[in-house]
Amino acid sequence: MSEIQYGSLARQTESKGPTIYALSISFVALSCASVILRLYTRKSILRIWGSDDIAIVIAQILSFSVTITTILQVALGGLGRHTEFITQDAFVAGAKGMYSNLLVYNAAQIVTKVSFLIQYRRLFPSHTIQKICTSGLVFLGIWGVAQQLITAFSCVPLELLIPKWHGRCIPTFSVFNLNSVMNMVTDFAIFAIPIRPVLHLQMPRRRKLHLLAVFCLGFFACAISIVRLIELHRTNGTKDPLWDSAATAYWSAIELNVGILCACIPTLRPLVKKFAPRLIGSTARETLYAHQFGSVQTKRSKINETGIYVQKEIEFQSTTELRSKEAMKNPFSIRGESVDEIIIEGADVTNSAKGER
């Protein structure tokens, strides 16, 4: 057998399918675990439930659907293999899988973003932040419907998605590119919302940086969005679409599930504090005291002329918030009486006061 025949055989058996399987399944498993832990924390430890929790559950269900349709594209449609070795029937099956995948993926992204905005509305009750989040929710609703219509009817009739059939279609790359760019832009806009309110908090720098880092986890998903967009552009005009689009497929799965992870991680502090308090700087004695006696309402609001100390039993338990009176008047500040989820390390009020003097 000649070298050409050996090369042709190797190319025919070459596949990125195992990589797509591994990454898609691994990341959906991670996001699923984070959602389960979030639900346990909210229902069993805090005994509270919000609409953002419902949204993230819906996003996770849609994420499972994205994983399933991705796997079907590999198993039935030849995704990850060289296109010239794929039969017409397999190509048709892959096109149907891709069509379903896009619709579910778009919906999952929108619902995940909605979860973030609902959470921000609860965390930051100032009028300005409320208006920003409400406007964001309205925009996501309008864009979500438009996005699905553009994707669903990108070819009229729908059968024209299948190659070699005559008809009229919006260029596939244009649809993909529009969705990806809008997804990336909305990601950056949403994850930037908490930055200014957090920076206005009056607290030790180390604690503020910790809080800011938690809120900025979402920018990791933004970085993945950029990578996915780059991979998408590499497939434009390719003569081997099934092989070259494999990276776009698994980066899509990674991006979606990392977004869900970023939505869940900030809500897990009570769980960590209950089972591994030392990981967040709490001693076992402090944790036991918090569980036995609850949050101690401090009477030290006048301990410092420039600050007000608010300690209440909130989602993250025994949280002490230090805010300046000036920050309270700022439209981007957080009203202590409405804060129910702010992610600040629990601390002794007296110690916080000493740190600010």
C-alpha positions in Angstrom: 0.0 0.0 0.0 1.4 3.4 -1.0 2.1 6.3 1.3 -0.9 8.1 -0.3 -3.2 5.2 0.6 -1.9 5.2 4.1 -2.4 8.9 4.4 -5.9 8.7 3.0 -6.8 5.9 5.5 -5.4 7.9 8.4 -7.3 11.0 7.3 -10.5 8.9 7.0 -10.2 7.6 10.6 -9.0 10.9 12.0 -11.6 12.4 14.4 -12.0 15.2 17.0 -15.0 13.4 18.3 -13.4 12.1 21.5 -12.3 15.7 22.4 -15.8 17.0 21.8 -17.3 14.3 23.9 -14.8 14.8 26.8 -15.1 18.6 27.0 -18.8 18.8 26.5 -19.6 16.1 29.1 -17.0 17.3 31.6 -18.2 20.9 31.6 -21.9 20.1 31.7 -21.2 17.8 34.7 -19.3 20.7 36.5 -22.1 23.1 35.9 -24.7 20.6 37.0 -22.8 20.0 40.2 -22.6 23.7 40.9 -26.4 24.1 40.3 -27.1 21.2 42.6 -24.9 22.7 45.3 -26.6 26.1 44.8 -30.0 24.6 45.2 -28.9 22.7 48.3 -27.5 25.9 49.8 -30.6 27.9 49.0 -33.2 25.4 50.1 -31.5 23.4 52.9 -29.2 26.0 54.5 -30.7 29.4 53.8 -34.3 28.2 53.2 -34.9 30.9 50.6 -35.7 30.8 46.9 -35.5 33.4 44.2 -36.4 33.7 40.6 -32.7 33.8 39.7 -32.5 30.2 41.0 -35.4 29.2 38.8 -33.7 30.8 35.8 -30.4 29.0 36.5 -32.2 25.7 36.7 -33.8 26.3 33.3 -30.4 27.3 31.9 -28.9 24.0 33.2 -31.7 22.0 31.6 -31.1 23.8 28.3 -27.3 23.1 28.8 -28.0 19.4 29.0 -29.9 19.8 25.7 -27.0 21.5 24.1 -24.7 18.7 25.2 -27.1 16.1 23.8 -27.4 17.8 20.4 -23.6 18.2 20.3 -23.1 14.5 20.9 -25.7 13.7 18.3 -23.8 15.9 15.8 -20.7 13.8 16.4 -22.3 10.4 16.5 -24.7 10.8 13.6 -23.5 13.8 11.6 -19.8 13.3 11.5 -18.9 16.5 13.4 -15.1 16.4 14.1 -14.4 14.2 11.0 -13.2 15.2 7.5 -16.2 16.2 5.5 -15.3 14.3 2.3 -15.8 11.0 4.1 -19.3 11.8 5.4 -22.3 10.5 3.5 -25.2 12.7 2.5 -27.5 11.1 5.0 -25.0 11.7 7.8 -24.6 15.3 6.7 -28.3 15.9 6.7 -28.5 14.4 10.3 -25.7 16.7 11.3 -27.4 19.8 9.9 -30.5 19.0 11.8 -28.5 18.5 15.0 -26.7 21.8 14.4 -30.0 23.6 13.9 -31.5 22.2 17.1 -28.2 22.9 18.9 -28.2 26.6 17.9 -31.7 27.2 19.1 -31.2 25.6 22.5 -27.8 27.2 22.9 -29.2 30.7 22.2 -32.0 30.2 24.7 -29.6 28.9 27.4 -27.3 31.9 27.0 -30.2 34.3 27.4 -31.6 32.6 30.5 -28.2 32.5 32.1 -27.8 36.3 31.6 -31.3 36.8 33.0 -30.3 34.9 36.1 -27.3 37.3 36.6 -29.5 40.4 36.2 -32.2 39.2 38.6 -29.5 38.5 41.1 -28.0 42.0 40.7 -31.5 43.5 41.2 -31.7 41.9 44.6 -28.1 42.7 45.6 -28.1 46.3 44.5 -31.5 48.0 45.3 -30.3 51.5 44.3 -32.6 53.2 41.8 -29.8 53.4 39.2 -28.8 49.8 39.3 -32.5 48.8 39.3 -33.1 50.7 36.1 -30.0 49.3 34.5 -30.9 45.7 35.3 -34.6 46.2 34.3 -33.4 47.8 31.0 -31.1 44.8 30.5 -33.9 42.3 31.1 -36.1 44.1 28.6 -33.3 44.1 26.0 -32.5 40.5 26.6 -36.2 39.6 26.1 -36.4 41.5 22.8 -33.0 40.3 21.5 -33.7 36.7 22.6 -36.9 36.6 20.5 -35.2 38.3 17.6 -32.2 36.0 17.8 -34.4 32.9 17.8 -36.4 34.1 14.8 -33.3 34.9 12.8 -31.8 31.5 13.6 -35.0 29.5 13.1 -35.9 31.1 9.8 -32.4 31.7 8.4 -33.5 29.4 5.6 -37.0 29.6 4.0 -38.2 26.9 3.8 -36.4 25.2 6.7 -35.4 22.3 4.5 -33.0 24.5 2.7 -30.6 24.2 5.6 -29.6 21.0 3.9 -26.7 21.5 1.4 -27.3 21.0 -2.4 -31.0 21.9 -2.0 -32.1 25.0 -3.9 -33.5 27.9 -2.0 -32.8 31.2 -0.2 -30.8 31.4 3.0 -29.1 34.1 5.1 -25.4 33.3 5.0 -24.8 30.9 7.8 -21.6 32.7 8.9 -23.5 36.0 9.2 -26.0 34.4 11.6 -23.3 32.8 13.7 -21.2 35.9 13.8 -24.1 38.2 14.8 -25.1 35.8 17.6 -21.6 35.5 18.9 -20.8 39.2 18.8 -24.1 40.1 20.6 -23.5 37.4 23.1 -20.0 38.7 23.9 -21.1 42.3 24.1 -24.0 41.5 26.5 -21.6 39.4 28.6 -19.2 42.3 29.1 -22.1 44.7 29.8 -23.7 42.5 32.4 -20.6 41.5 34.3 -19.5 45.1 34.5 -22.6 46.2 36.4 -21.5 45.2 40.0 -18.0 46.8 39.7 -18.9 50.4 40.6 -21.2 49.6 43.5 -18.6 47.3 45.0 -15.8 49.9 44.6 -18.0 52.3 46.6 -18.2 50.0 49.6 -16.2 51.2 52.6 -14.3 48.2 53.8 -10.7 46.9 54.1 -9.0 46.7 50.7 -8.3 43.0 51.0 -12.0 42.2 51.6 -13.1 44.5 48.8 -10.8 42.9 46.4 -12.1 39.5 47.4 -15.7 40.7 46.8 -14.8 42.2 43.5 -13.0 39.0 42.3 -16.2 37.0 43.1 -18.3 39.4 41.0 -15.8 39.5 38.2 -15.7 35.7 37.7 -18.0 36.2 34.8 -15.3 37.9 32.8 -13.7 34.4 32.5 -16.7 33.5 30.4 -16.2 36.6 28.4 -12.6 35.5 27.6 -14.0 32.1 26.4 -16.5 34.0 24.2 -13.6 35.7 22.5 -11.8 32.4 21.9 -15.1 30.9 20.5 -15.5 33.9 18.2 -11.9 33.5 16.9 -12.6 29.8 16.2 -15.8 30.7 14.4 -14.0 33.1 12.1 -11.5 30.4 11.3 -14.3 28.3 9.8 -15.5 31.0 7.5 -15.1 29.8 3.9 -13.6 26.4 5.0 -13.7 23.5 2.6 -13.8 21.0 5.5 -16.6 22.4 7.8 -17.2 19.3 9.9 -13.5 19.1 10.9 -12.8 22.8 11.3 -16.0 23.5 13.3 -15.2 21.0 16.0 -13.4 23.6 18.1 -16.4 26.0 17.8 -18.6 23.2 19.1 -16.7 22.4 22.2 -15.9 26.0 23.0 -19.6 26.7 22.8 -20.2 24.0 25.4 -17.4 25.3 27.6 -18.6 29.0 27.4 -22.2 28.1 28.3 -21.3 25.9 31.3 -18.7 28.3 32.6 -21.3 31.0 32.6 -23.6 28.8 34.7 -20.7 28.0 37.0 -20.0 31.7 37.4 -23.6 32.3 38.3 -23.5 29.6 41.0 -20.1 30.0 42.7 -20.9 33.3 44.5 -24.0 31.6 46.1 -22.0 28.8 47.7 -20.4 30.7 50.6 -22.9 29.4 53.2 -22.2 25.9 52.1 -18.4 26.3 52.4 -18.8 28.1 55.7 -20.9 25.2 57.1 -18.7 22.3 56.0 -15.3 23.9 55.5 -15.2 27.2 57.4 -11.4 27.6 57.4 -11.4 27.9 53.6 -13.0 31.3 54.0 -11.2 32.4 57.1 -13.9 31.4 59.6 -13.0 29.3 62.6 -15.1 26.3 63.7 -16.0 28.2 66.9 -17.4 31.2 64.9 -19.4 28.9 62.7 -20.9 27.0 65.6 -21.8 30.2 67.3 -23.5 31.5 64.1 -25.5 28.3 63.7 -26.6 28.2 67.4 -27.3 31.9 68.0 -27.8 33.4 64.6 -26.5 36.8 63.6 -25.8 39.2 66.4 -27.4 42.6 65.7 -24.7 45.0 66.6 -25.3 48.2 68.6 -22.1 49.7 67.5 -23.4 51.9 64.7 -21.8 54.9 66.3 -18.5 53.3 67.0 -17.0 55.2 64.1 -18.2 58.7 63.0 -17.6 57.9 59.3 -19.1 54.5 59.1 -22.2 52.4 59.8 -22.0 48.7 60.6 -24.8 46.5 59.5 -24.8 42.9 60.5 -27.7 40.7 59.6 -28.5 37.1 58.8 -28.4 37.0 55.1 -27.6 34.5 52.4 -23.9 34.4 53.2 -24.5 34.3 57.0 -23.1 36.6 59.7 -22.0 39.2 57.1 -20.8 42.5 58.4 -21.0 45.4 56.0 -19.0 48.6 56.5 -20.3 51.5 54.6 -19.7 55.2 54.8 -22.6 57.6 55.2 -21.5 59.3 52.0 -21.7 56.0 50.1 -25.3 55.5 51.4 -26.2 58.7 49.5 -24.5 57.6 46.4 -26.9 56.1 43.8 -24.5 53.2 43.3 -24.3 52.3 47.0 -26.0 49.4 48.7 -28.7 50.0 51.2 -28.0 47.9 54.2 -31.6 47.2 55.0 -32.2 45.6 51.6 -29.0 43.6 51.2 -29.8 39.9 51.3 -27.0 38.3 49.4 -23.9 40.5 49.5 -20.8 38.4 49.4 -18.6 39.9 52.1 -16.5 37.8 54.6 -18.1 37.6 58.0 -16.1 39.6 60.5 -16.2 40.9 64.0 -17.7 44.5 64.0 -15.1 45.7 66.5 -12.2 44.5 64.5 -13.7 46.1 61.3 -14.0 49.4 63.2 -10.4 49.3 64.3 -9.3 48.6 60.7 -11.1 51.7 59.5 -9.8 54.1 62.1 
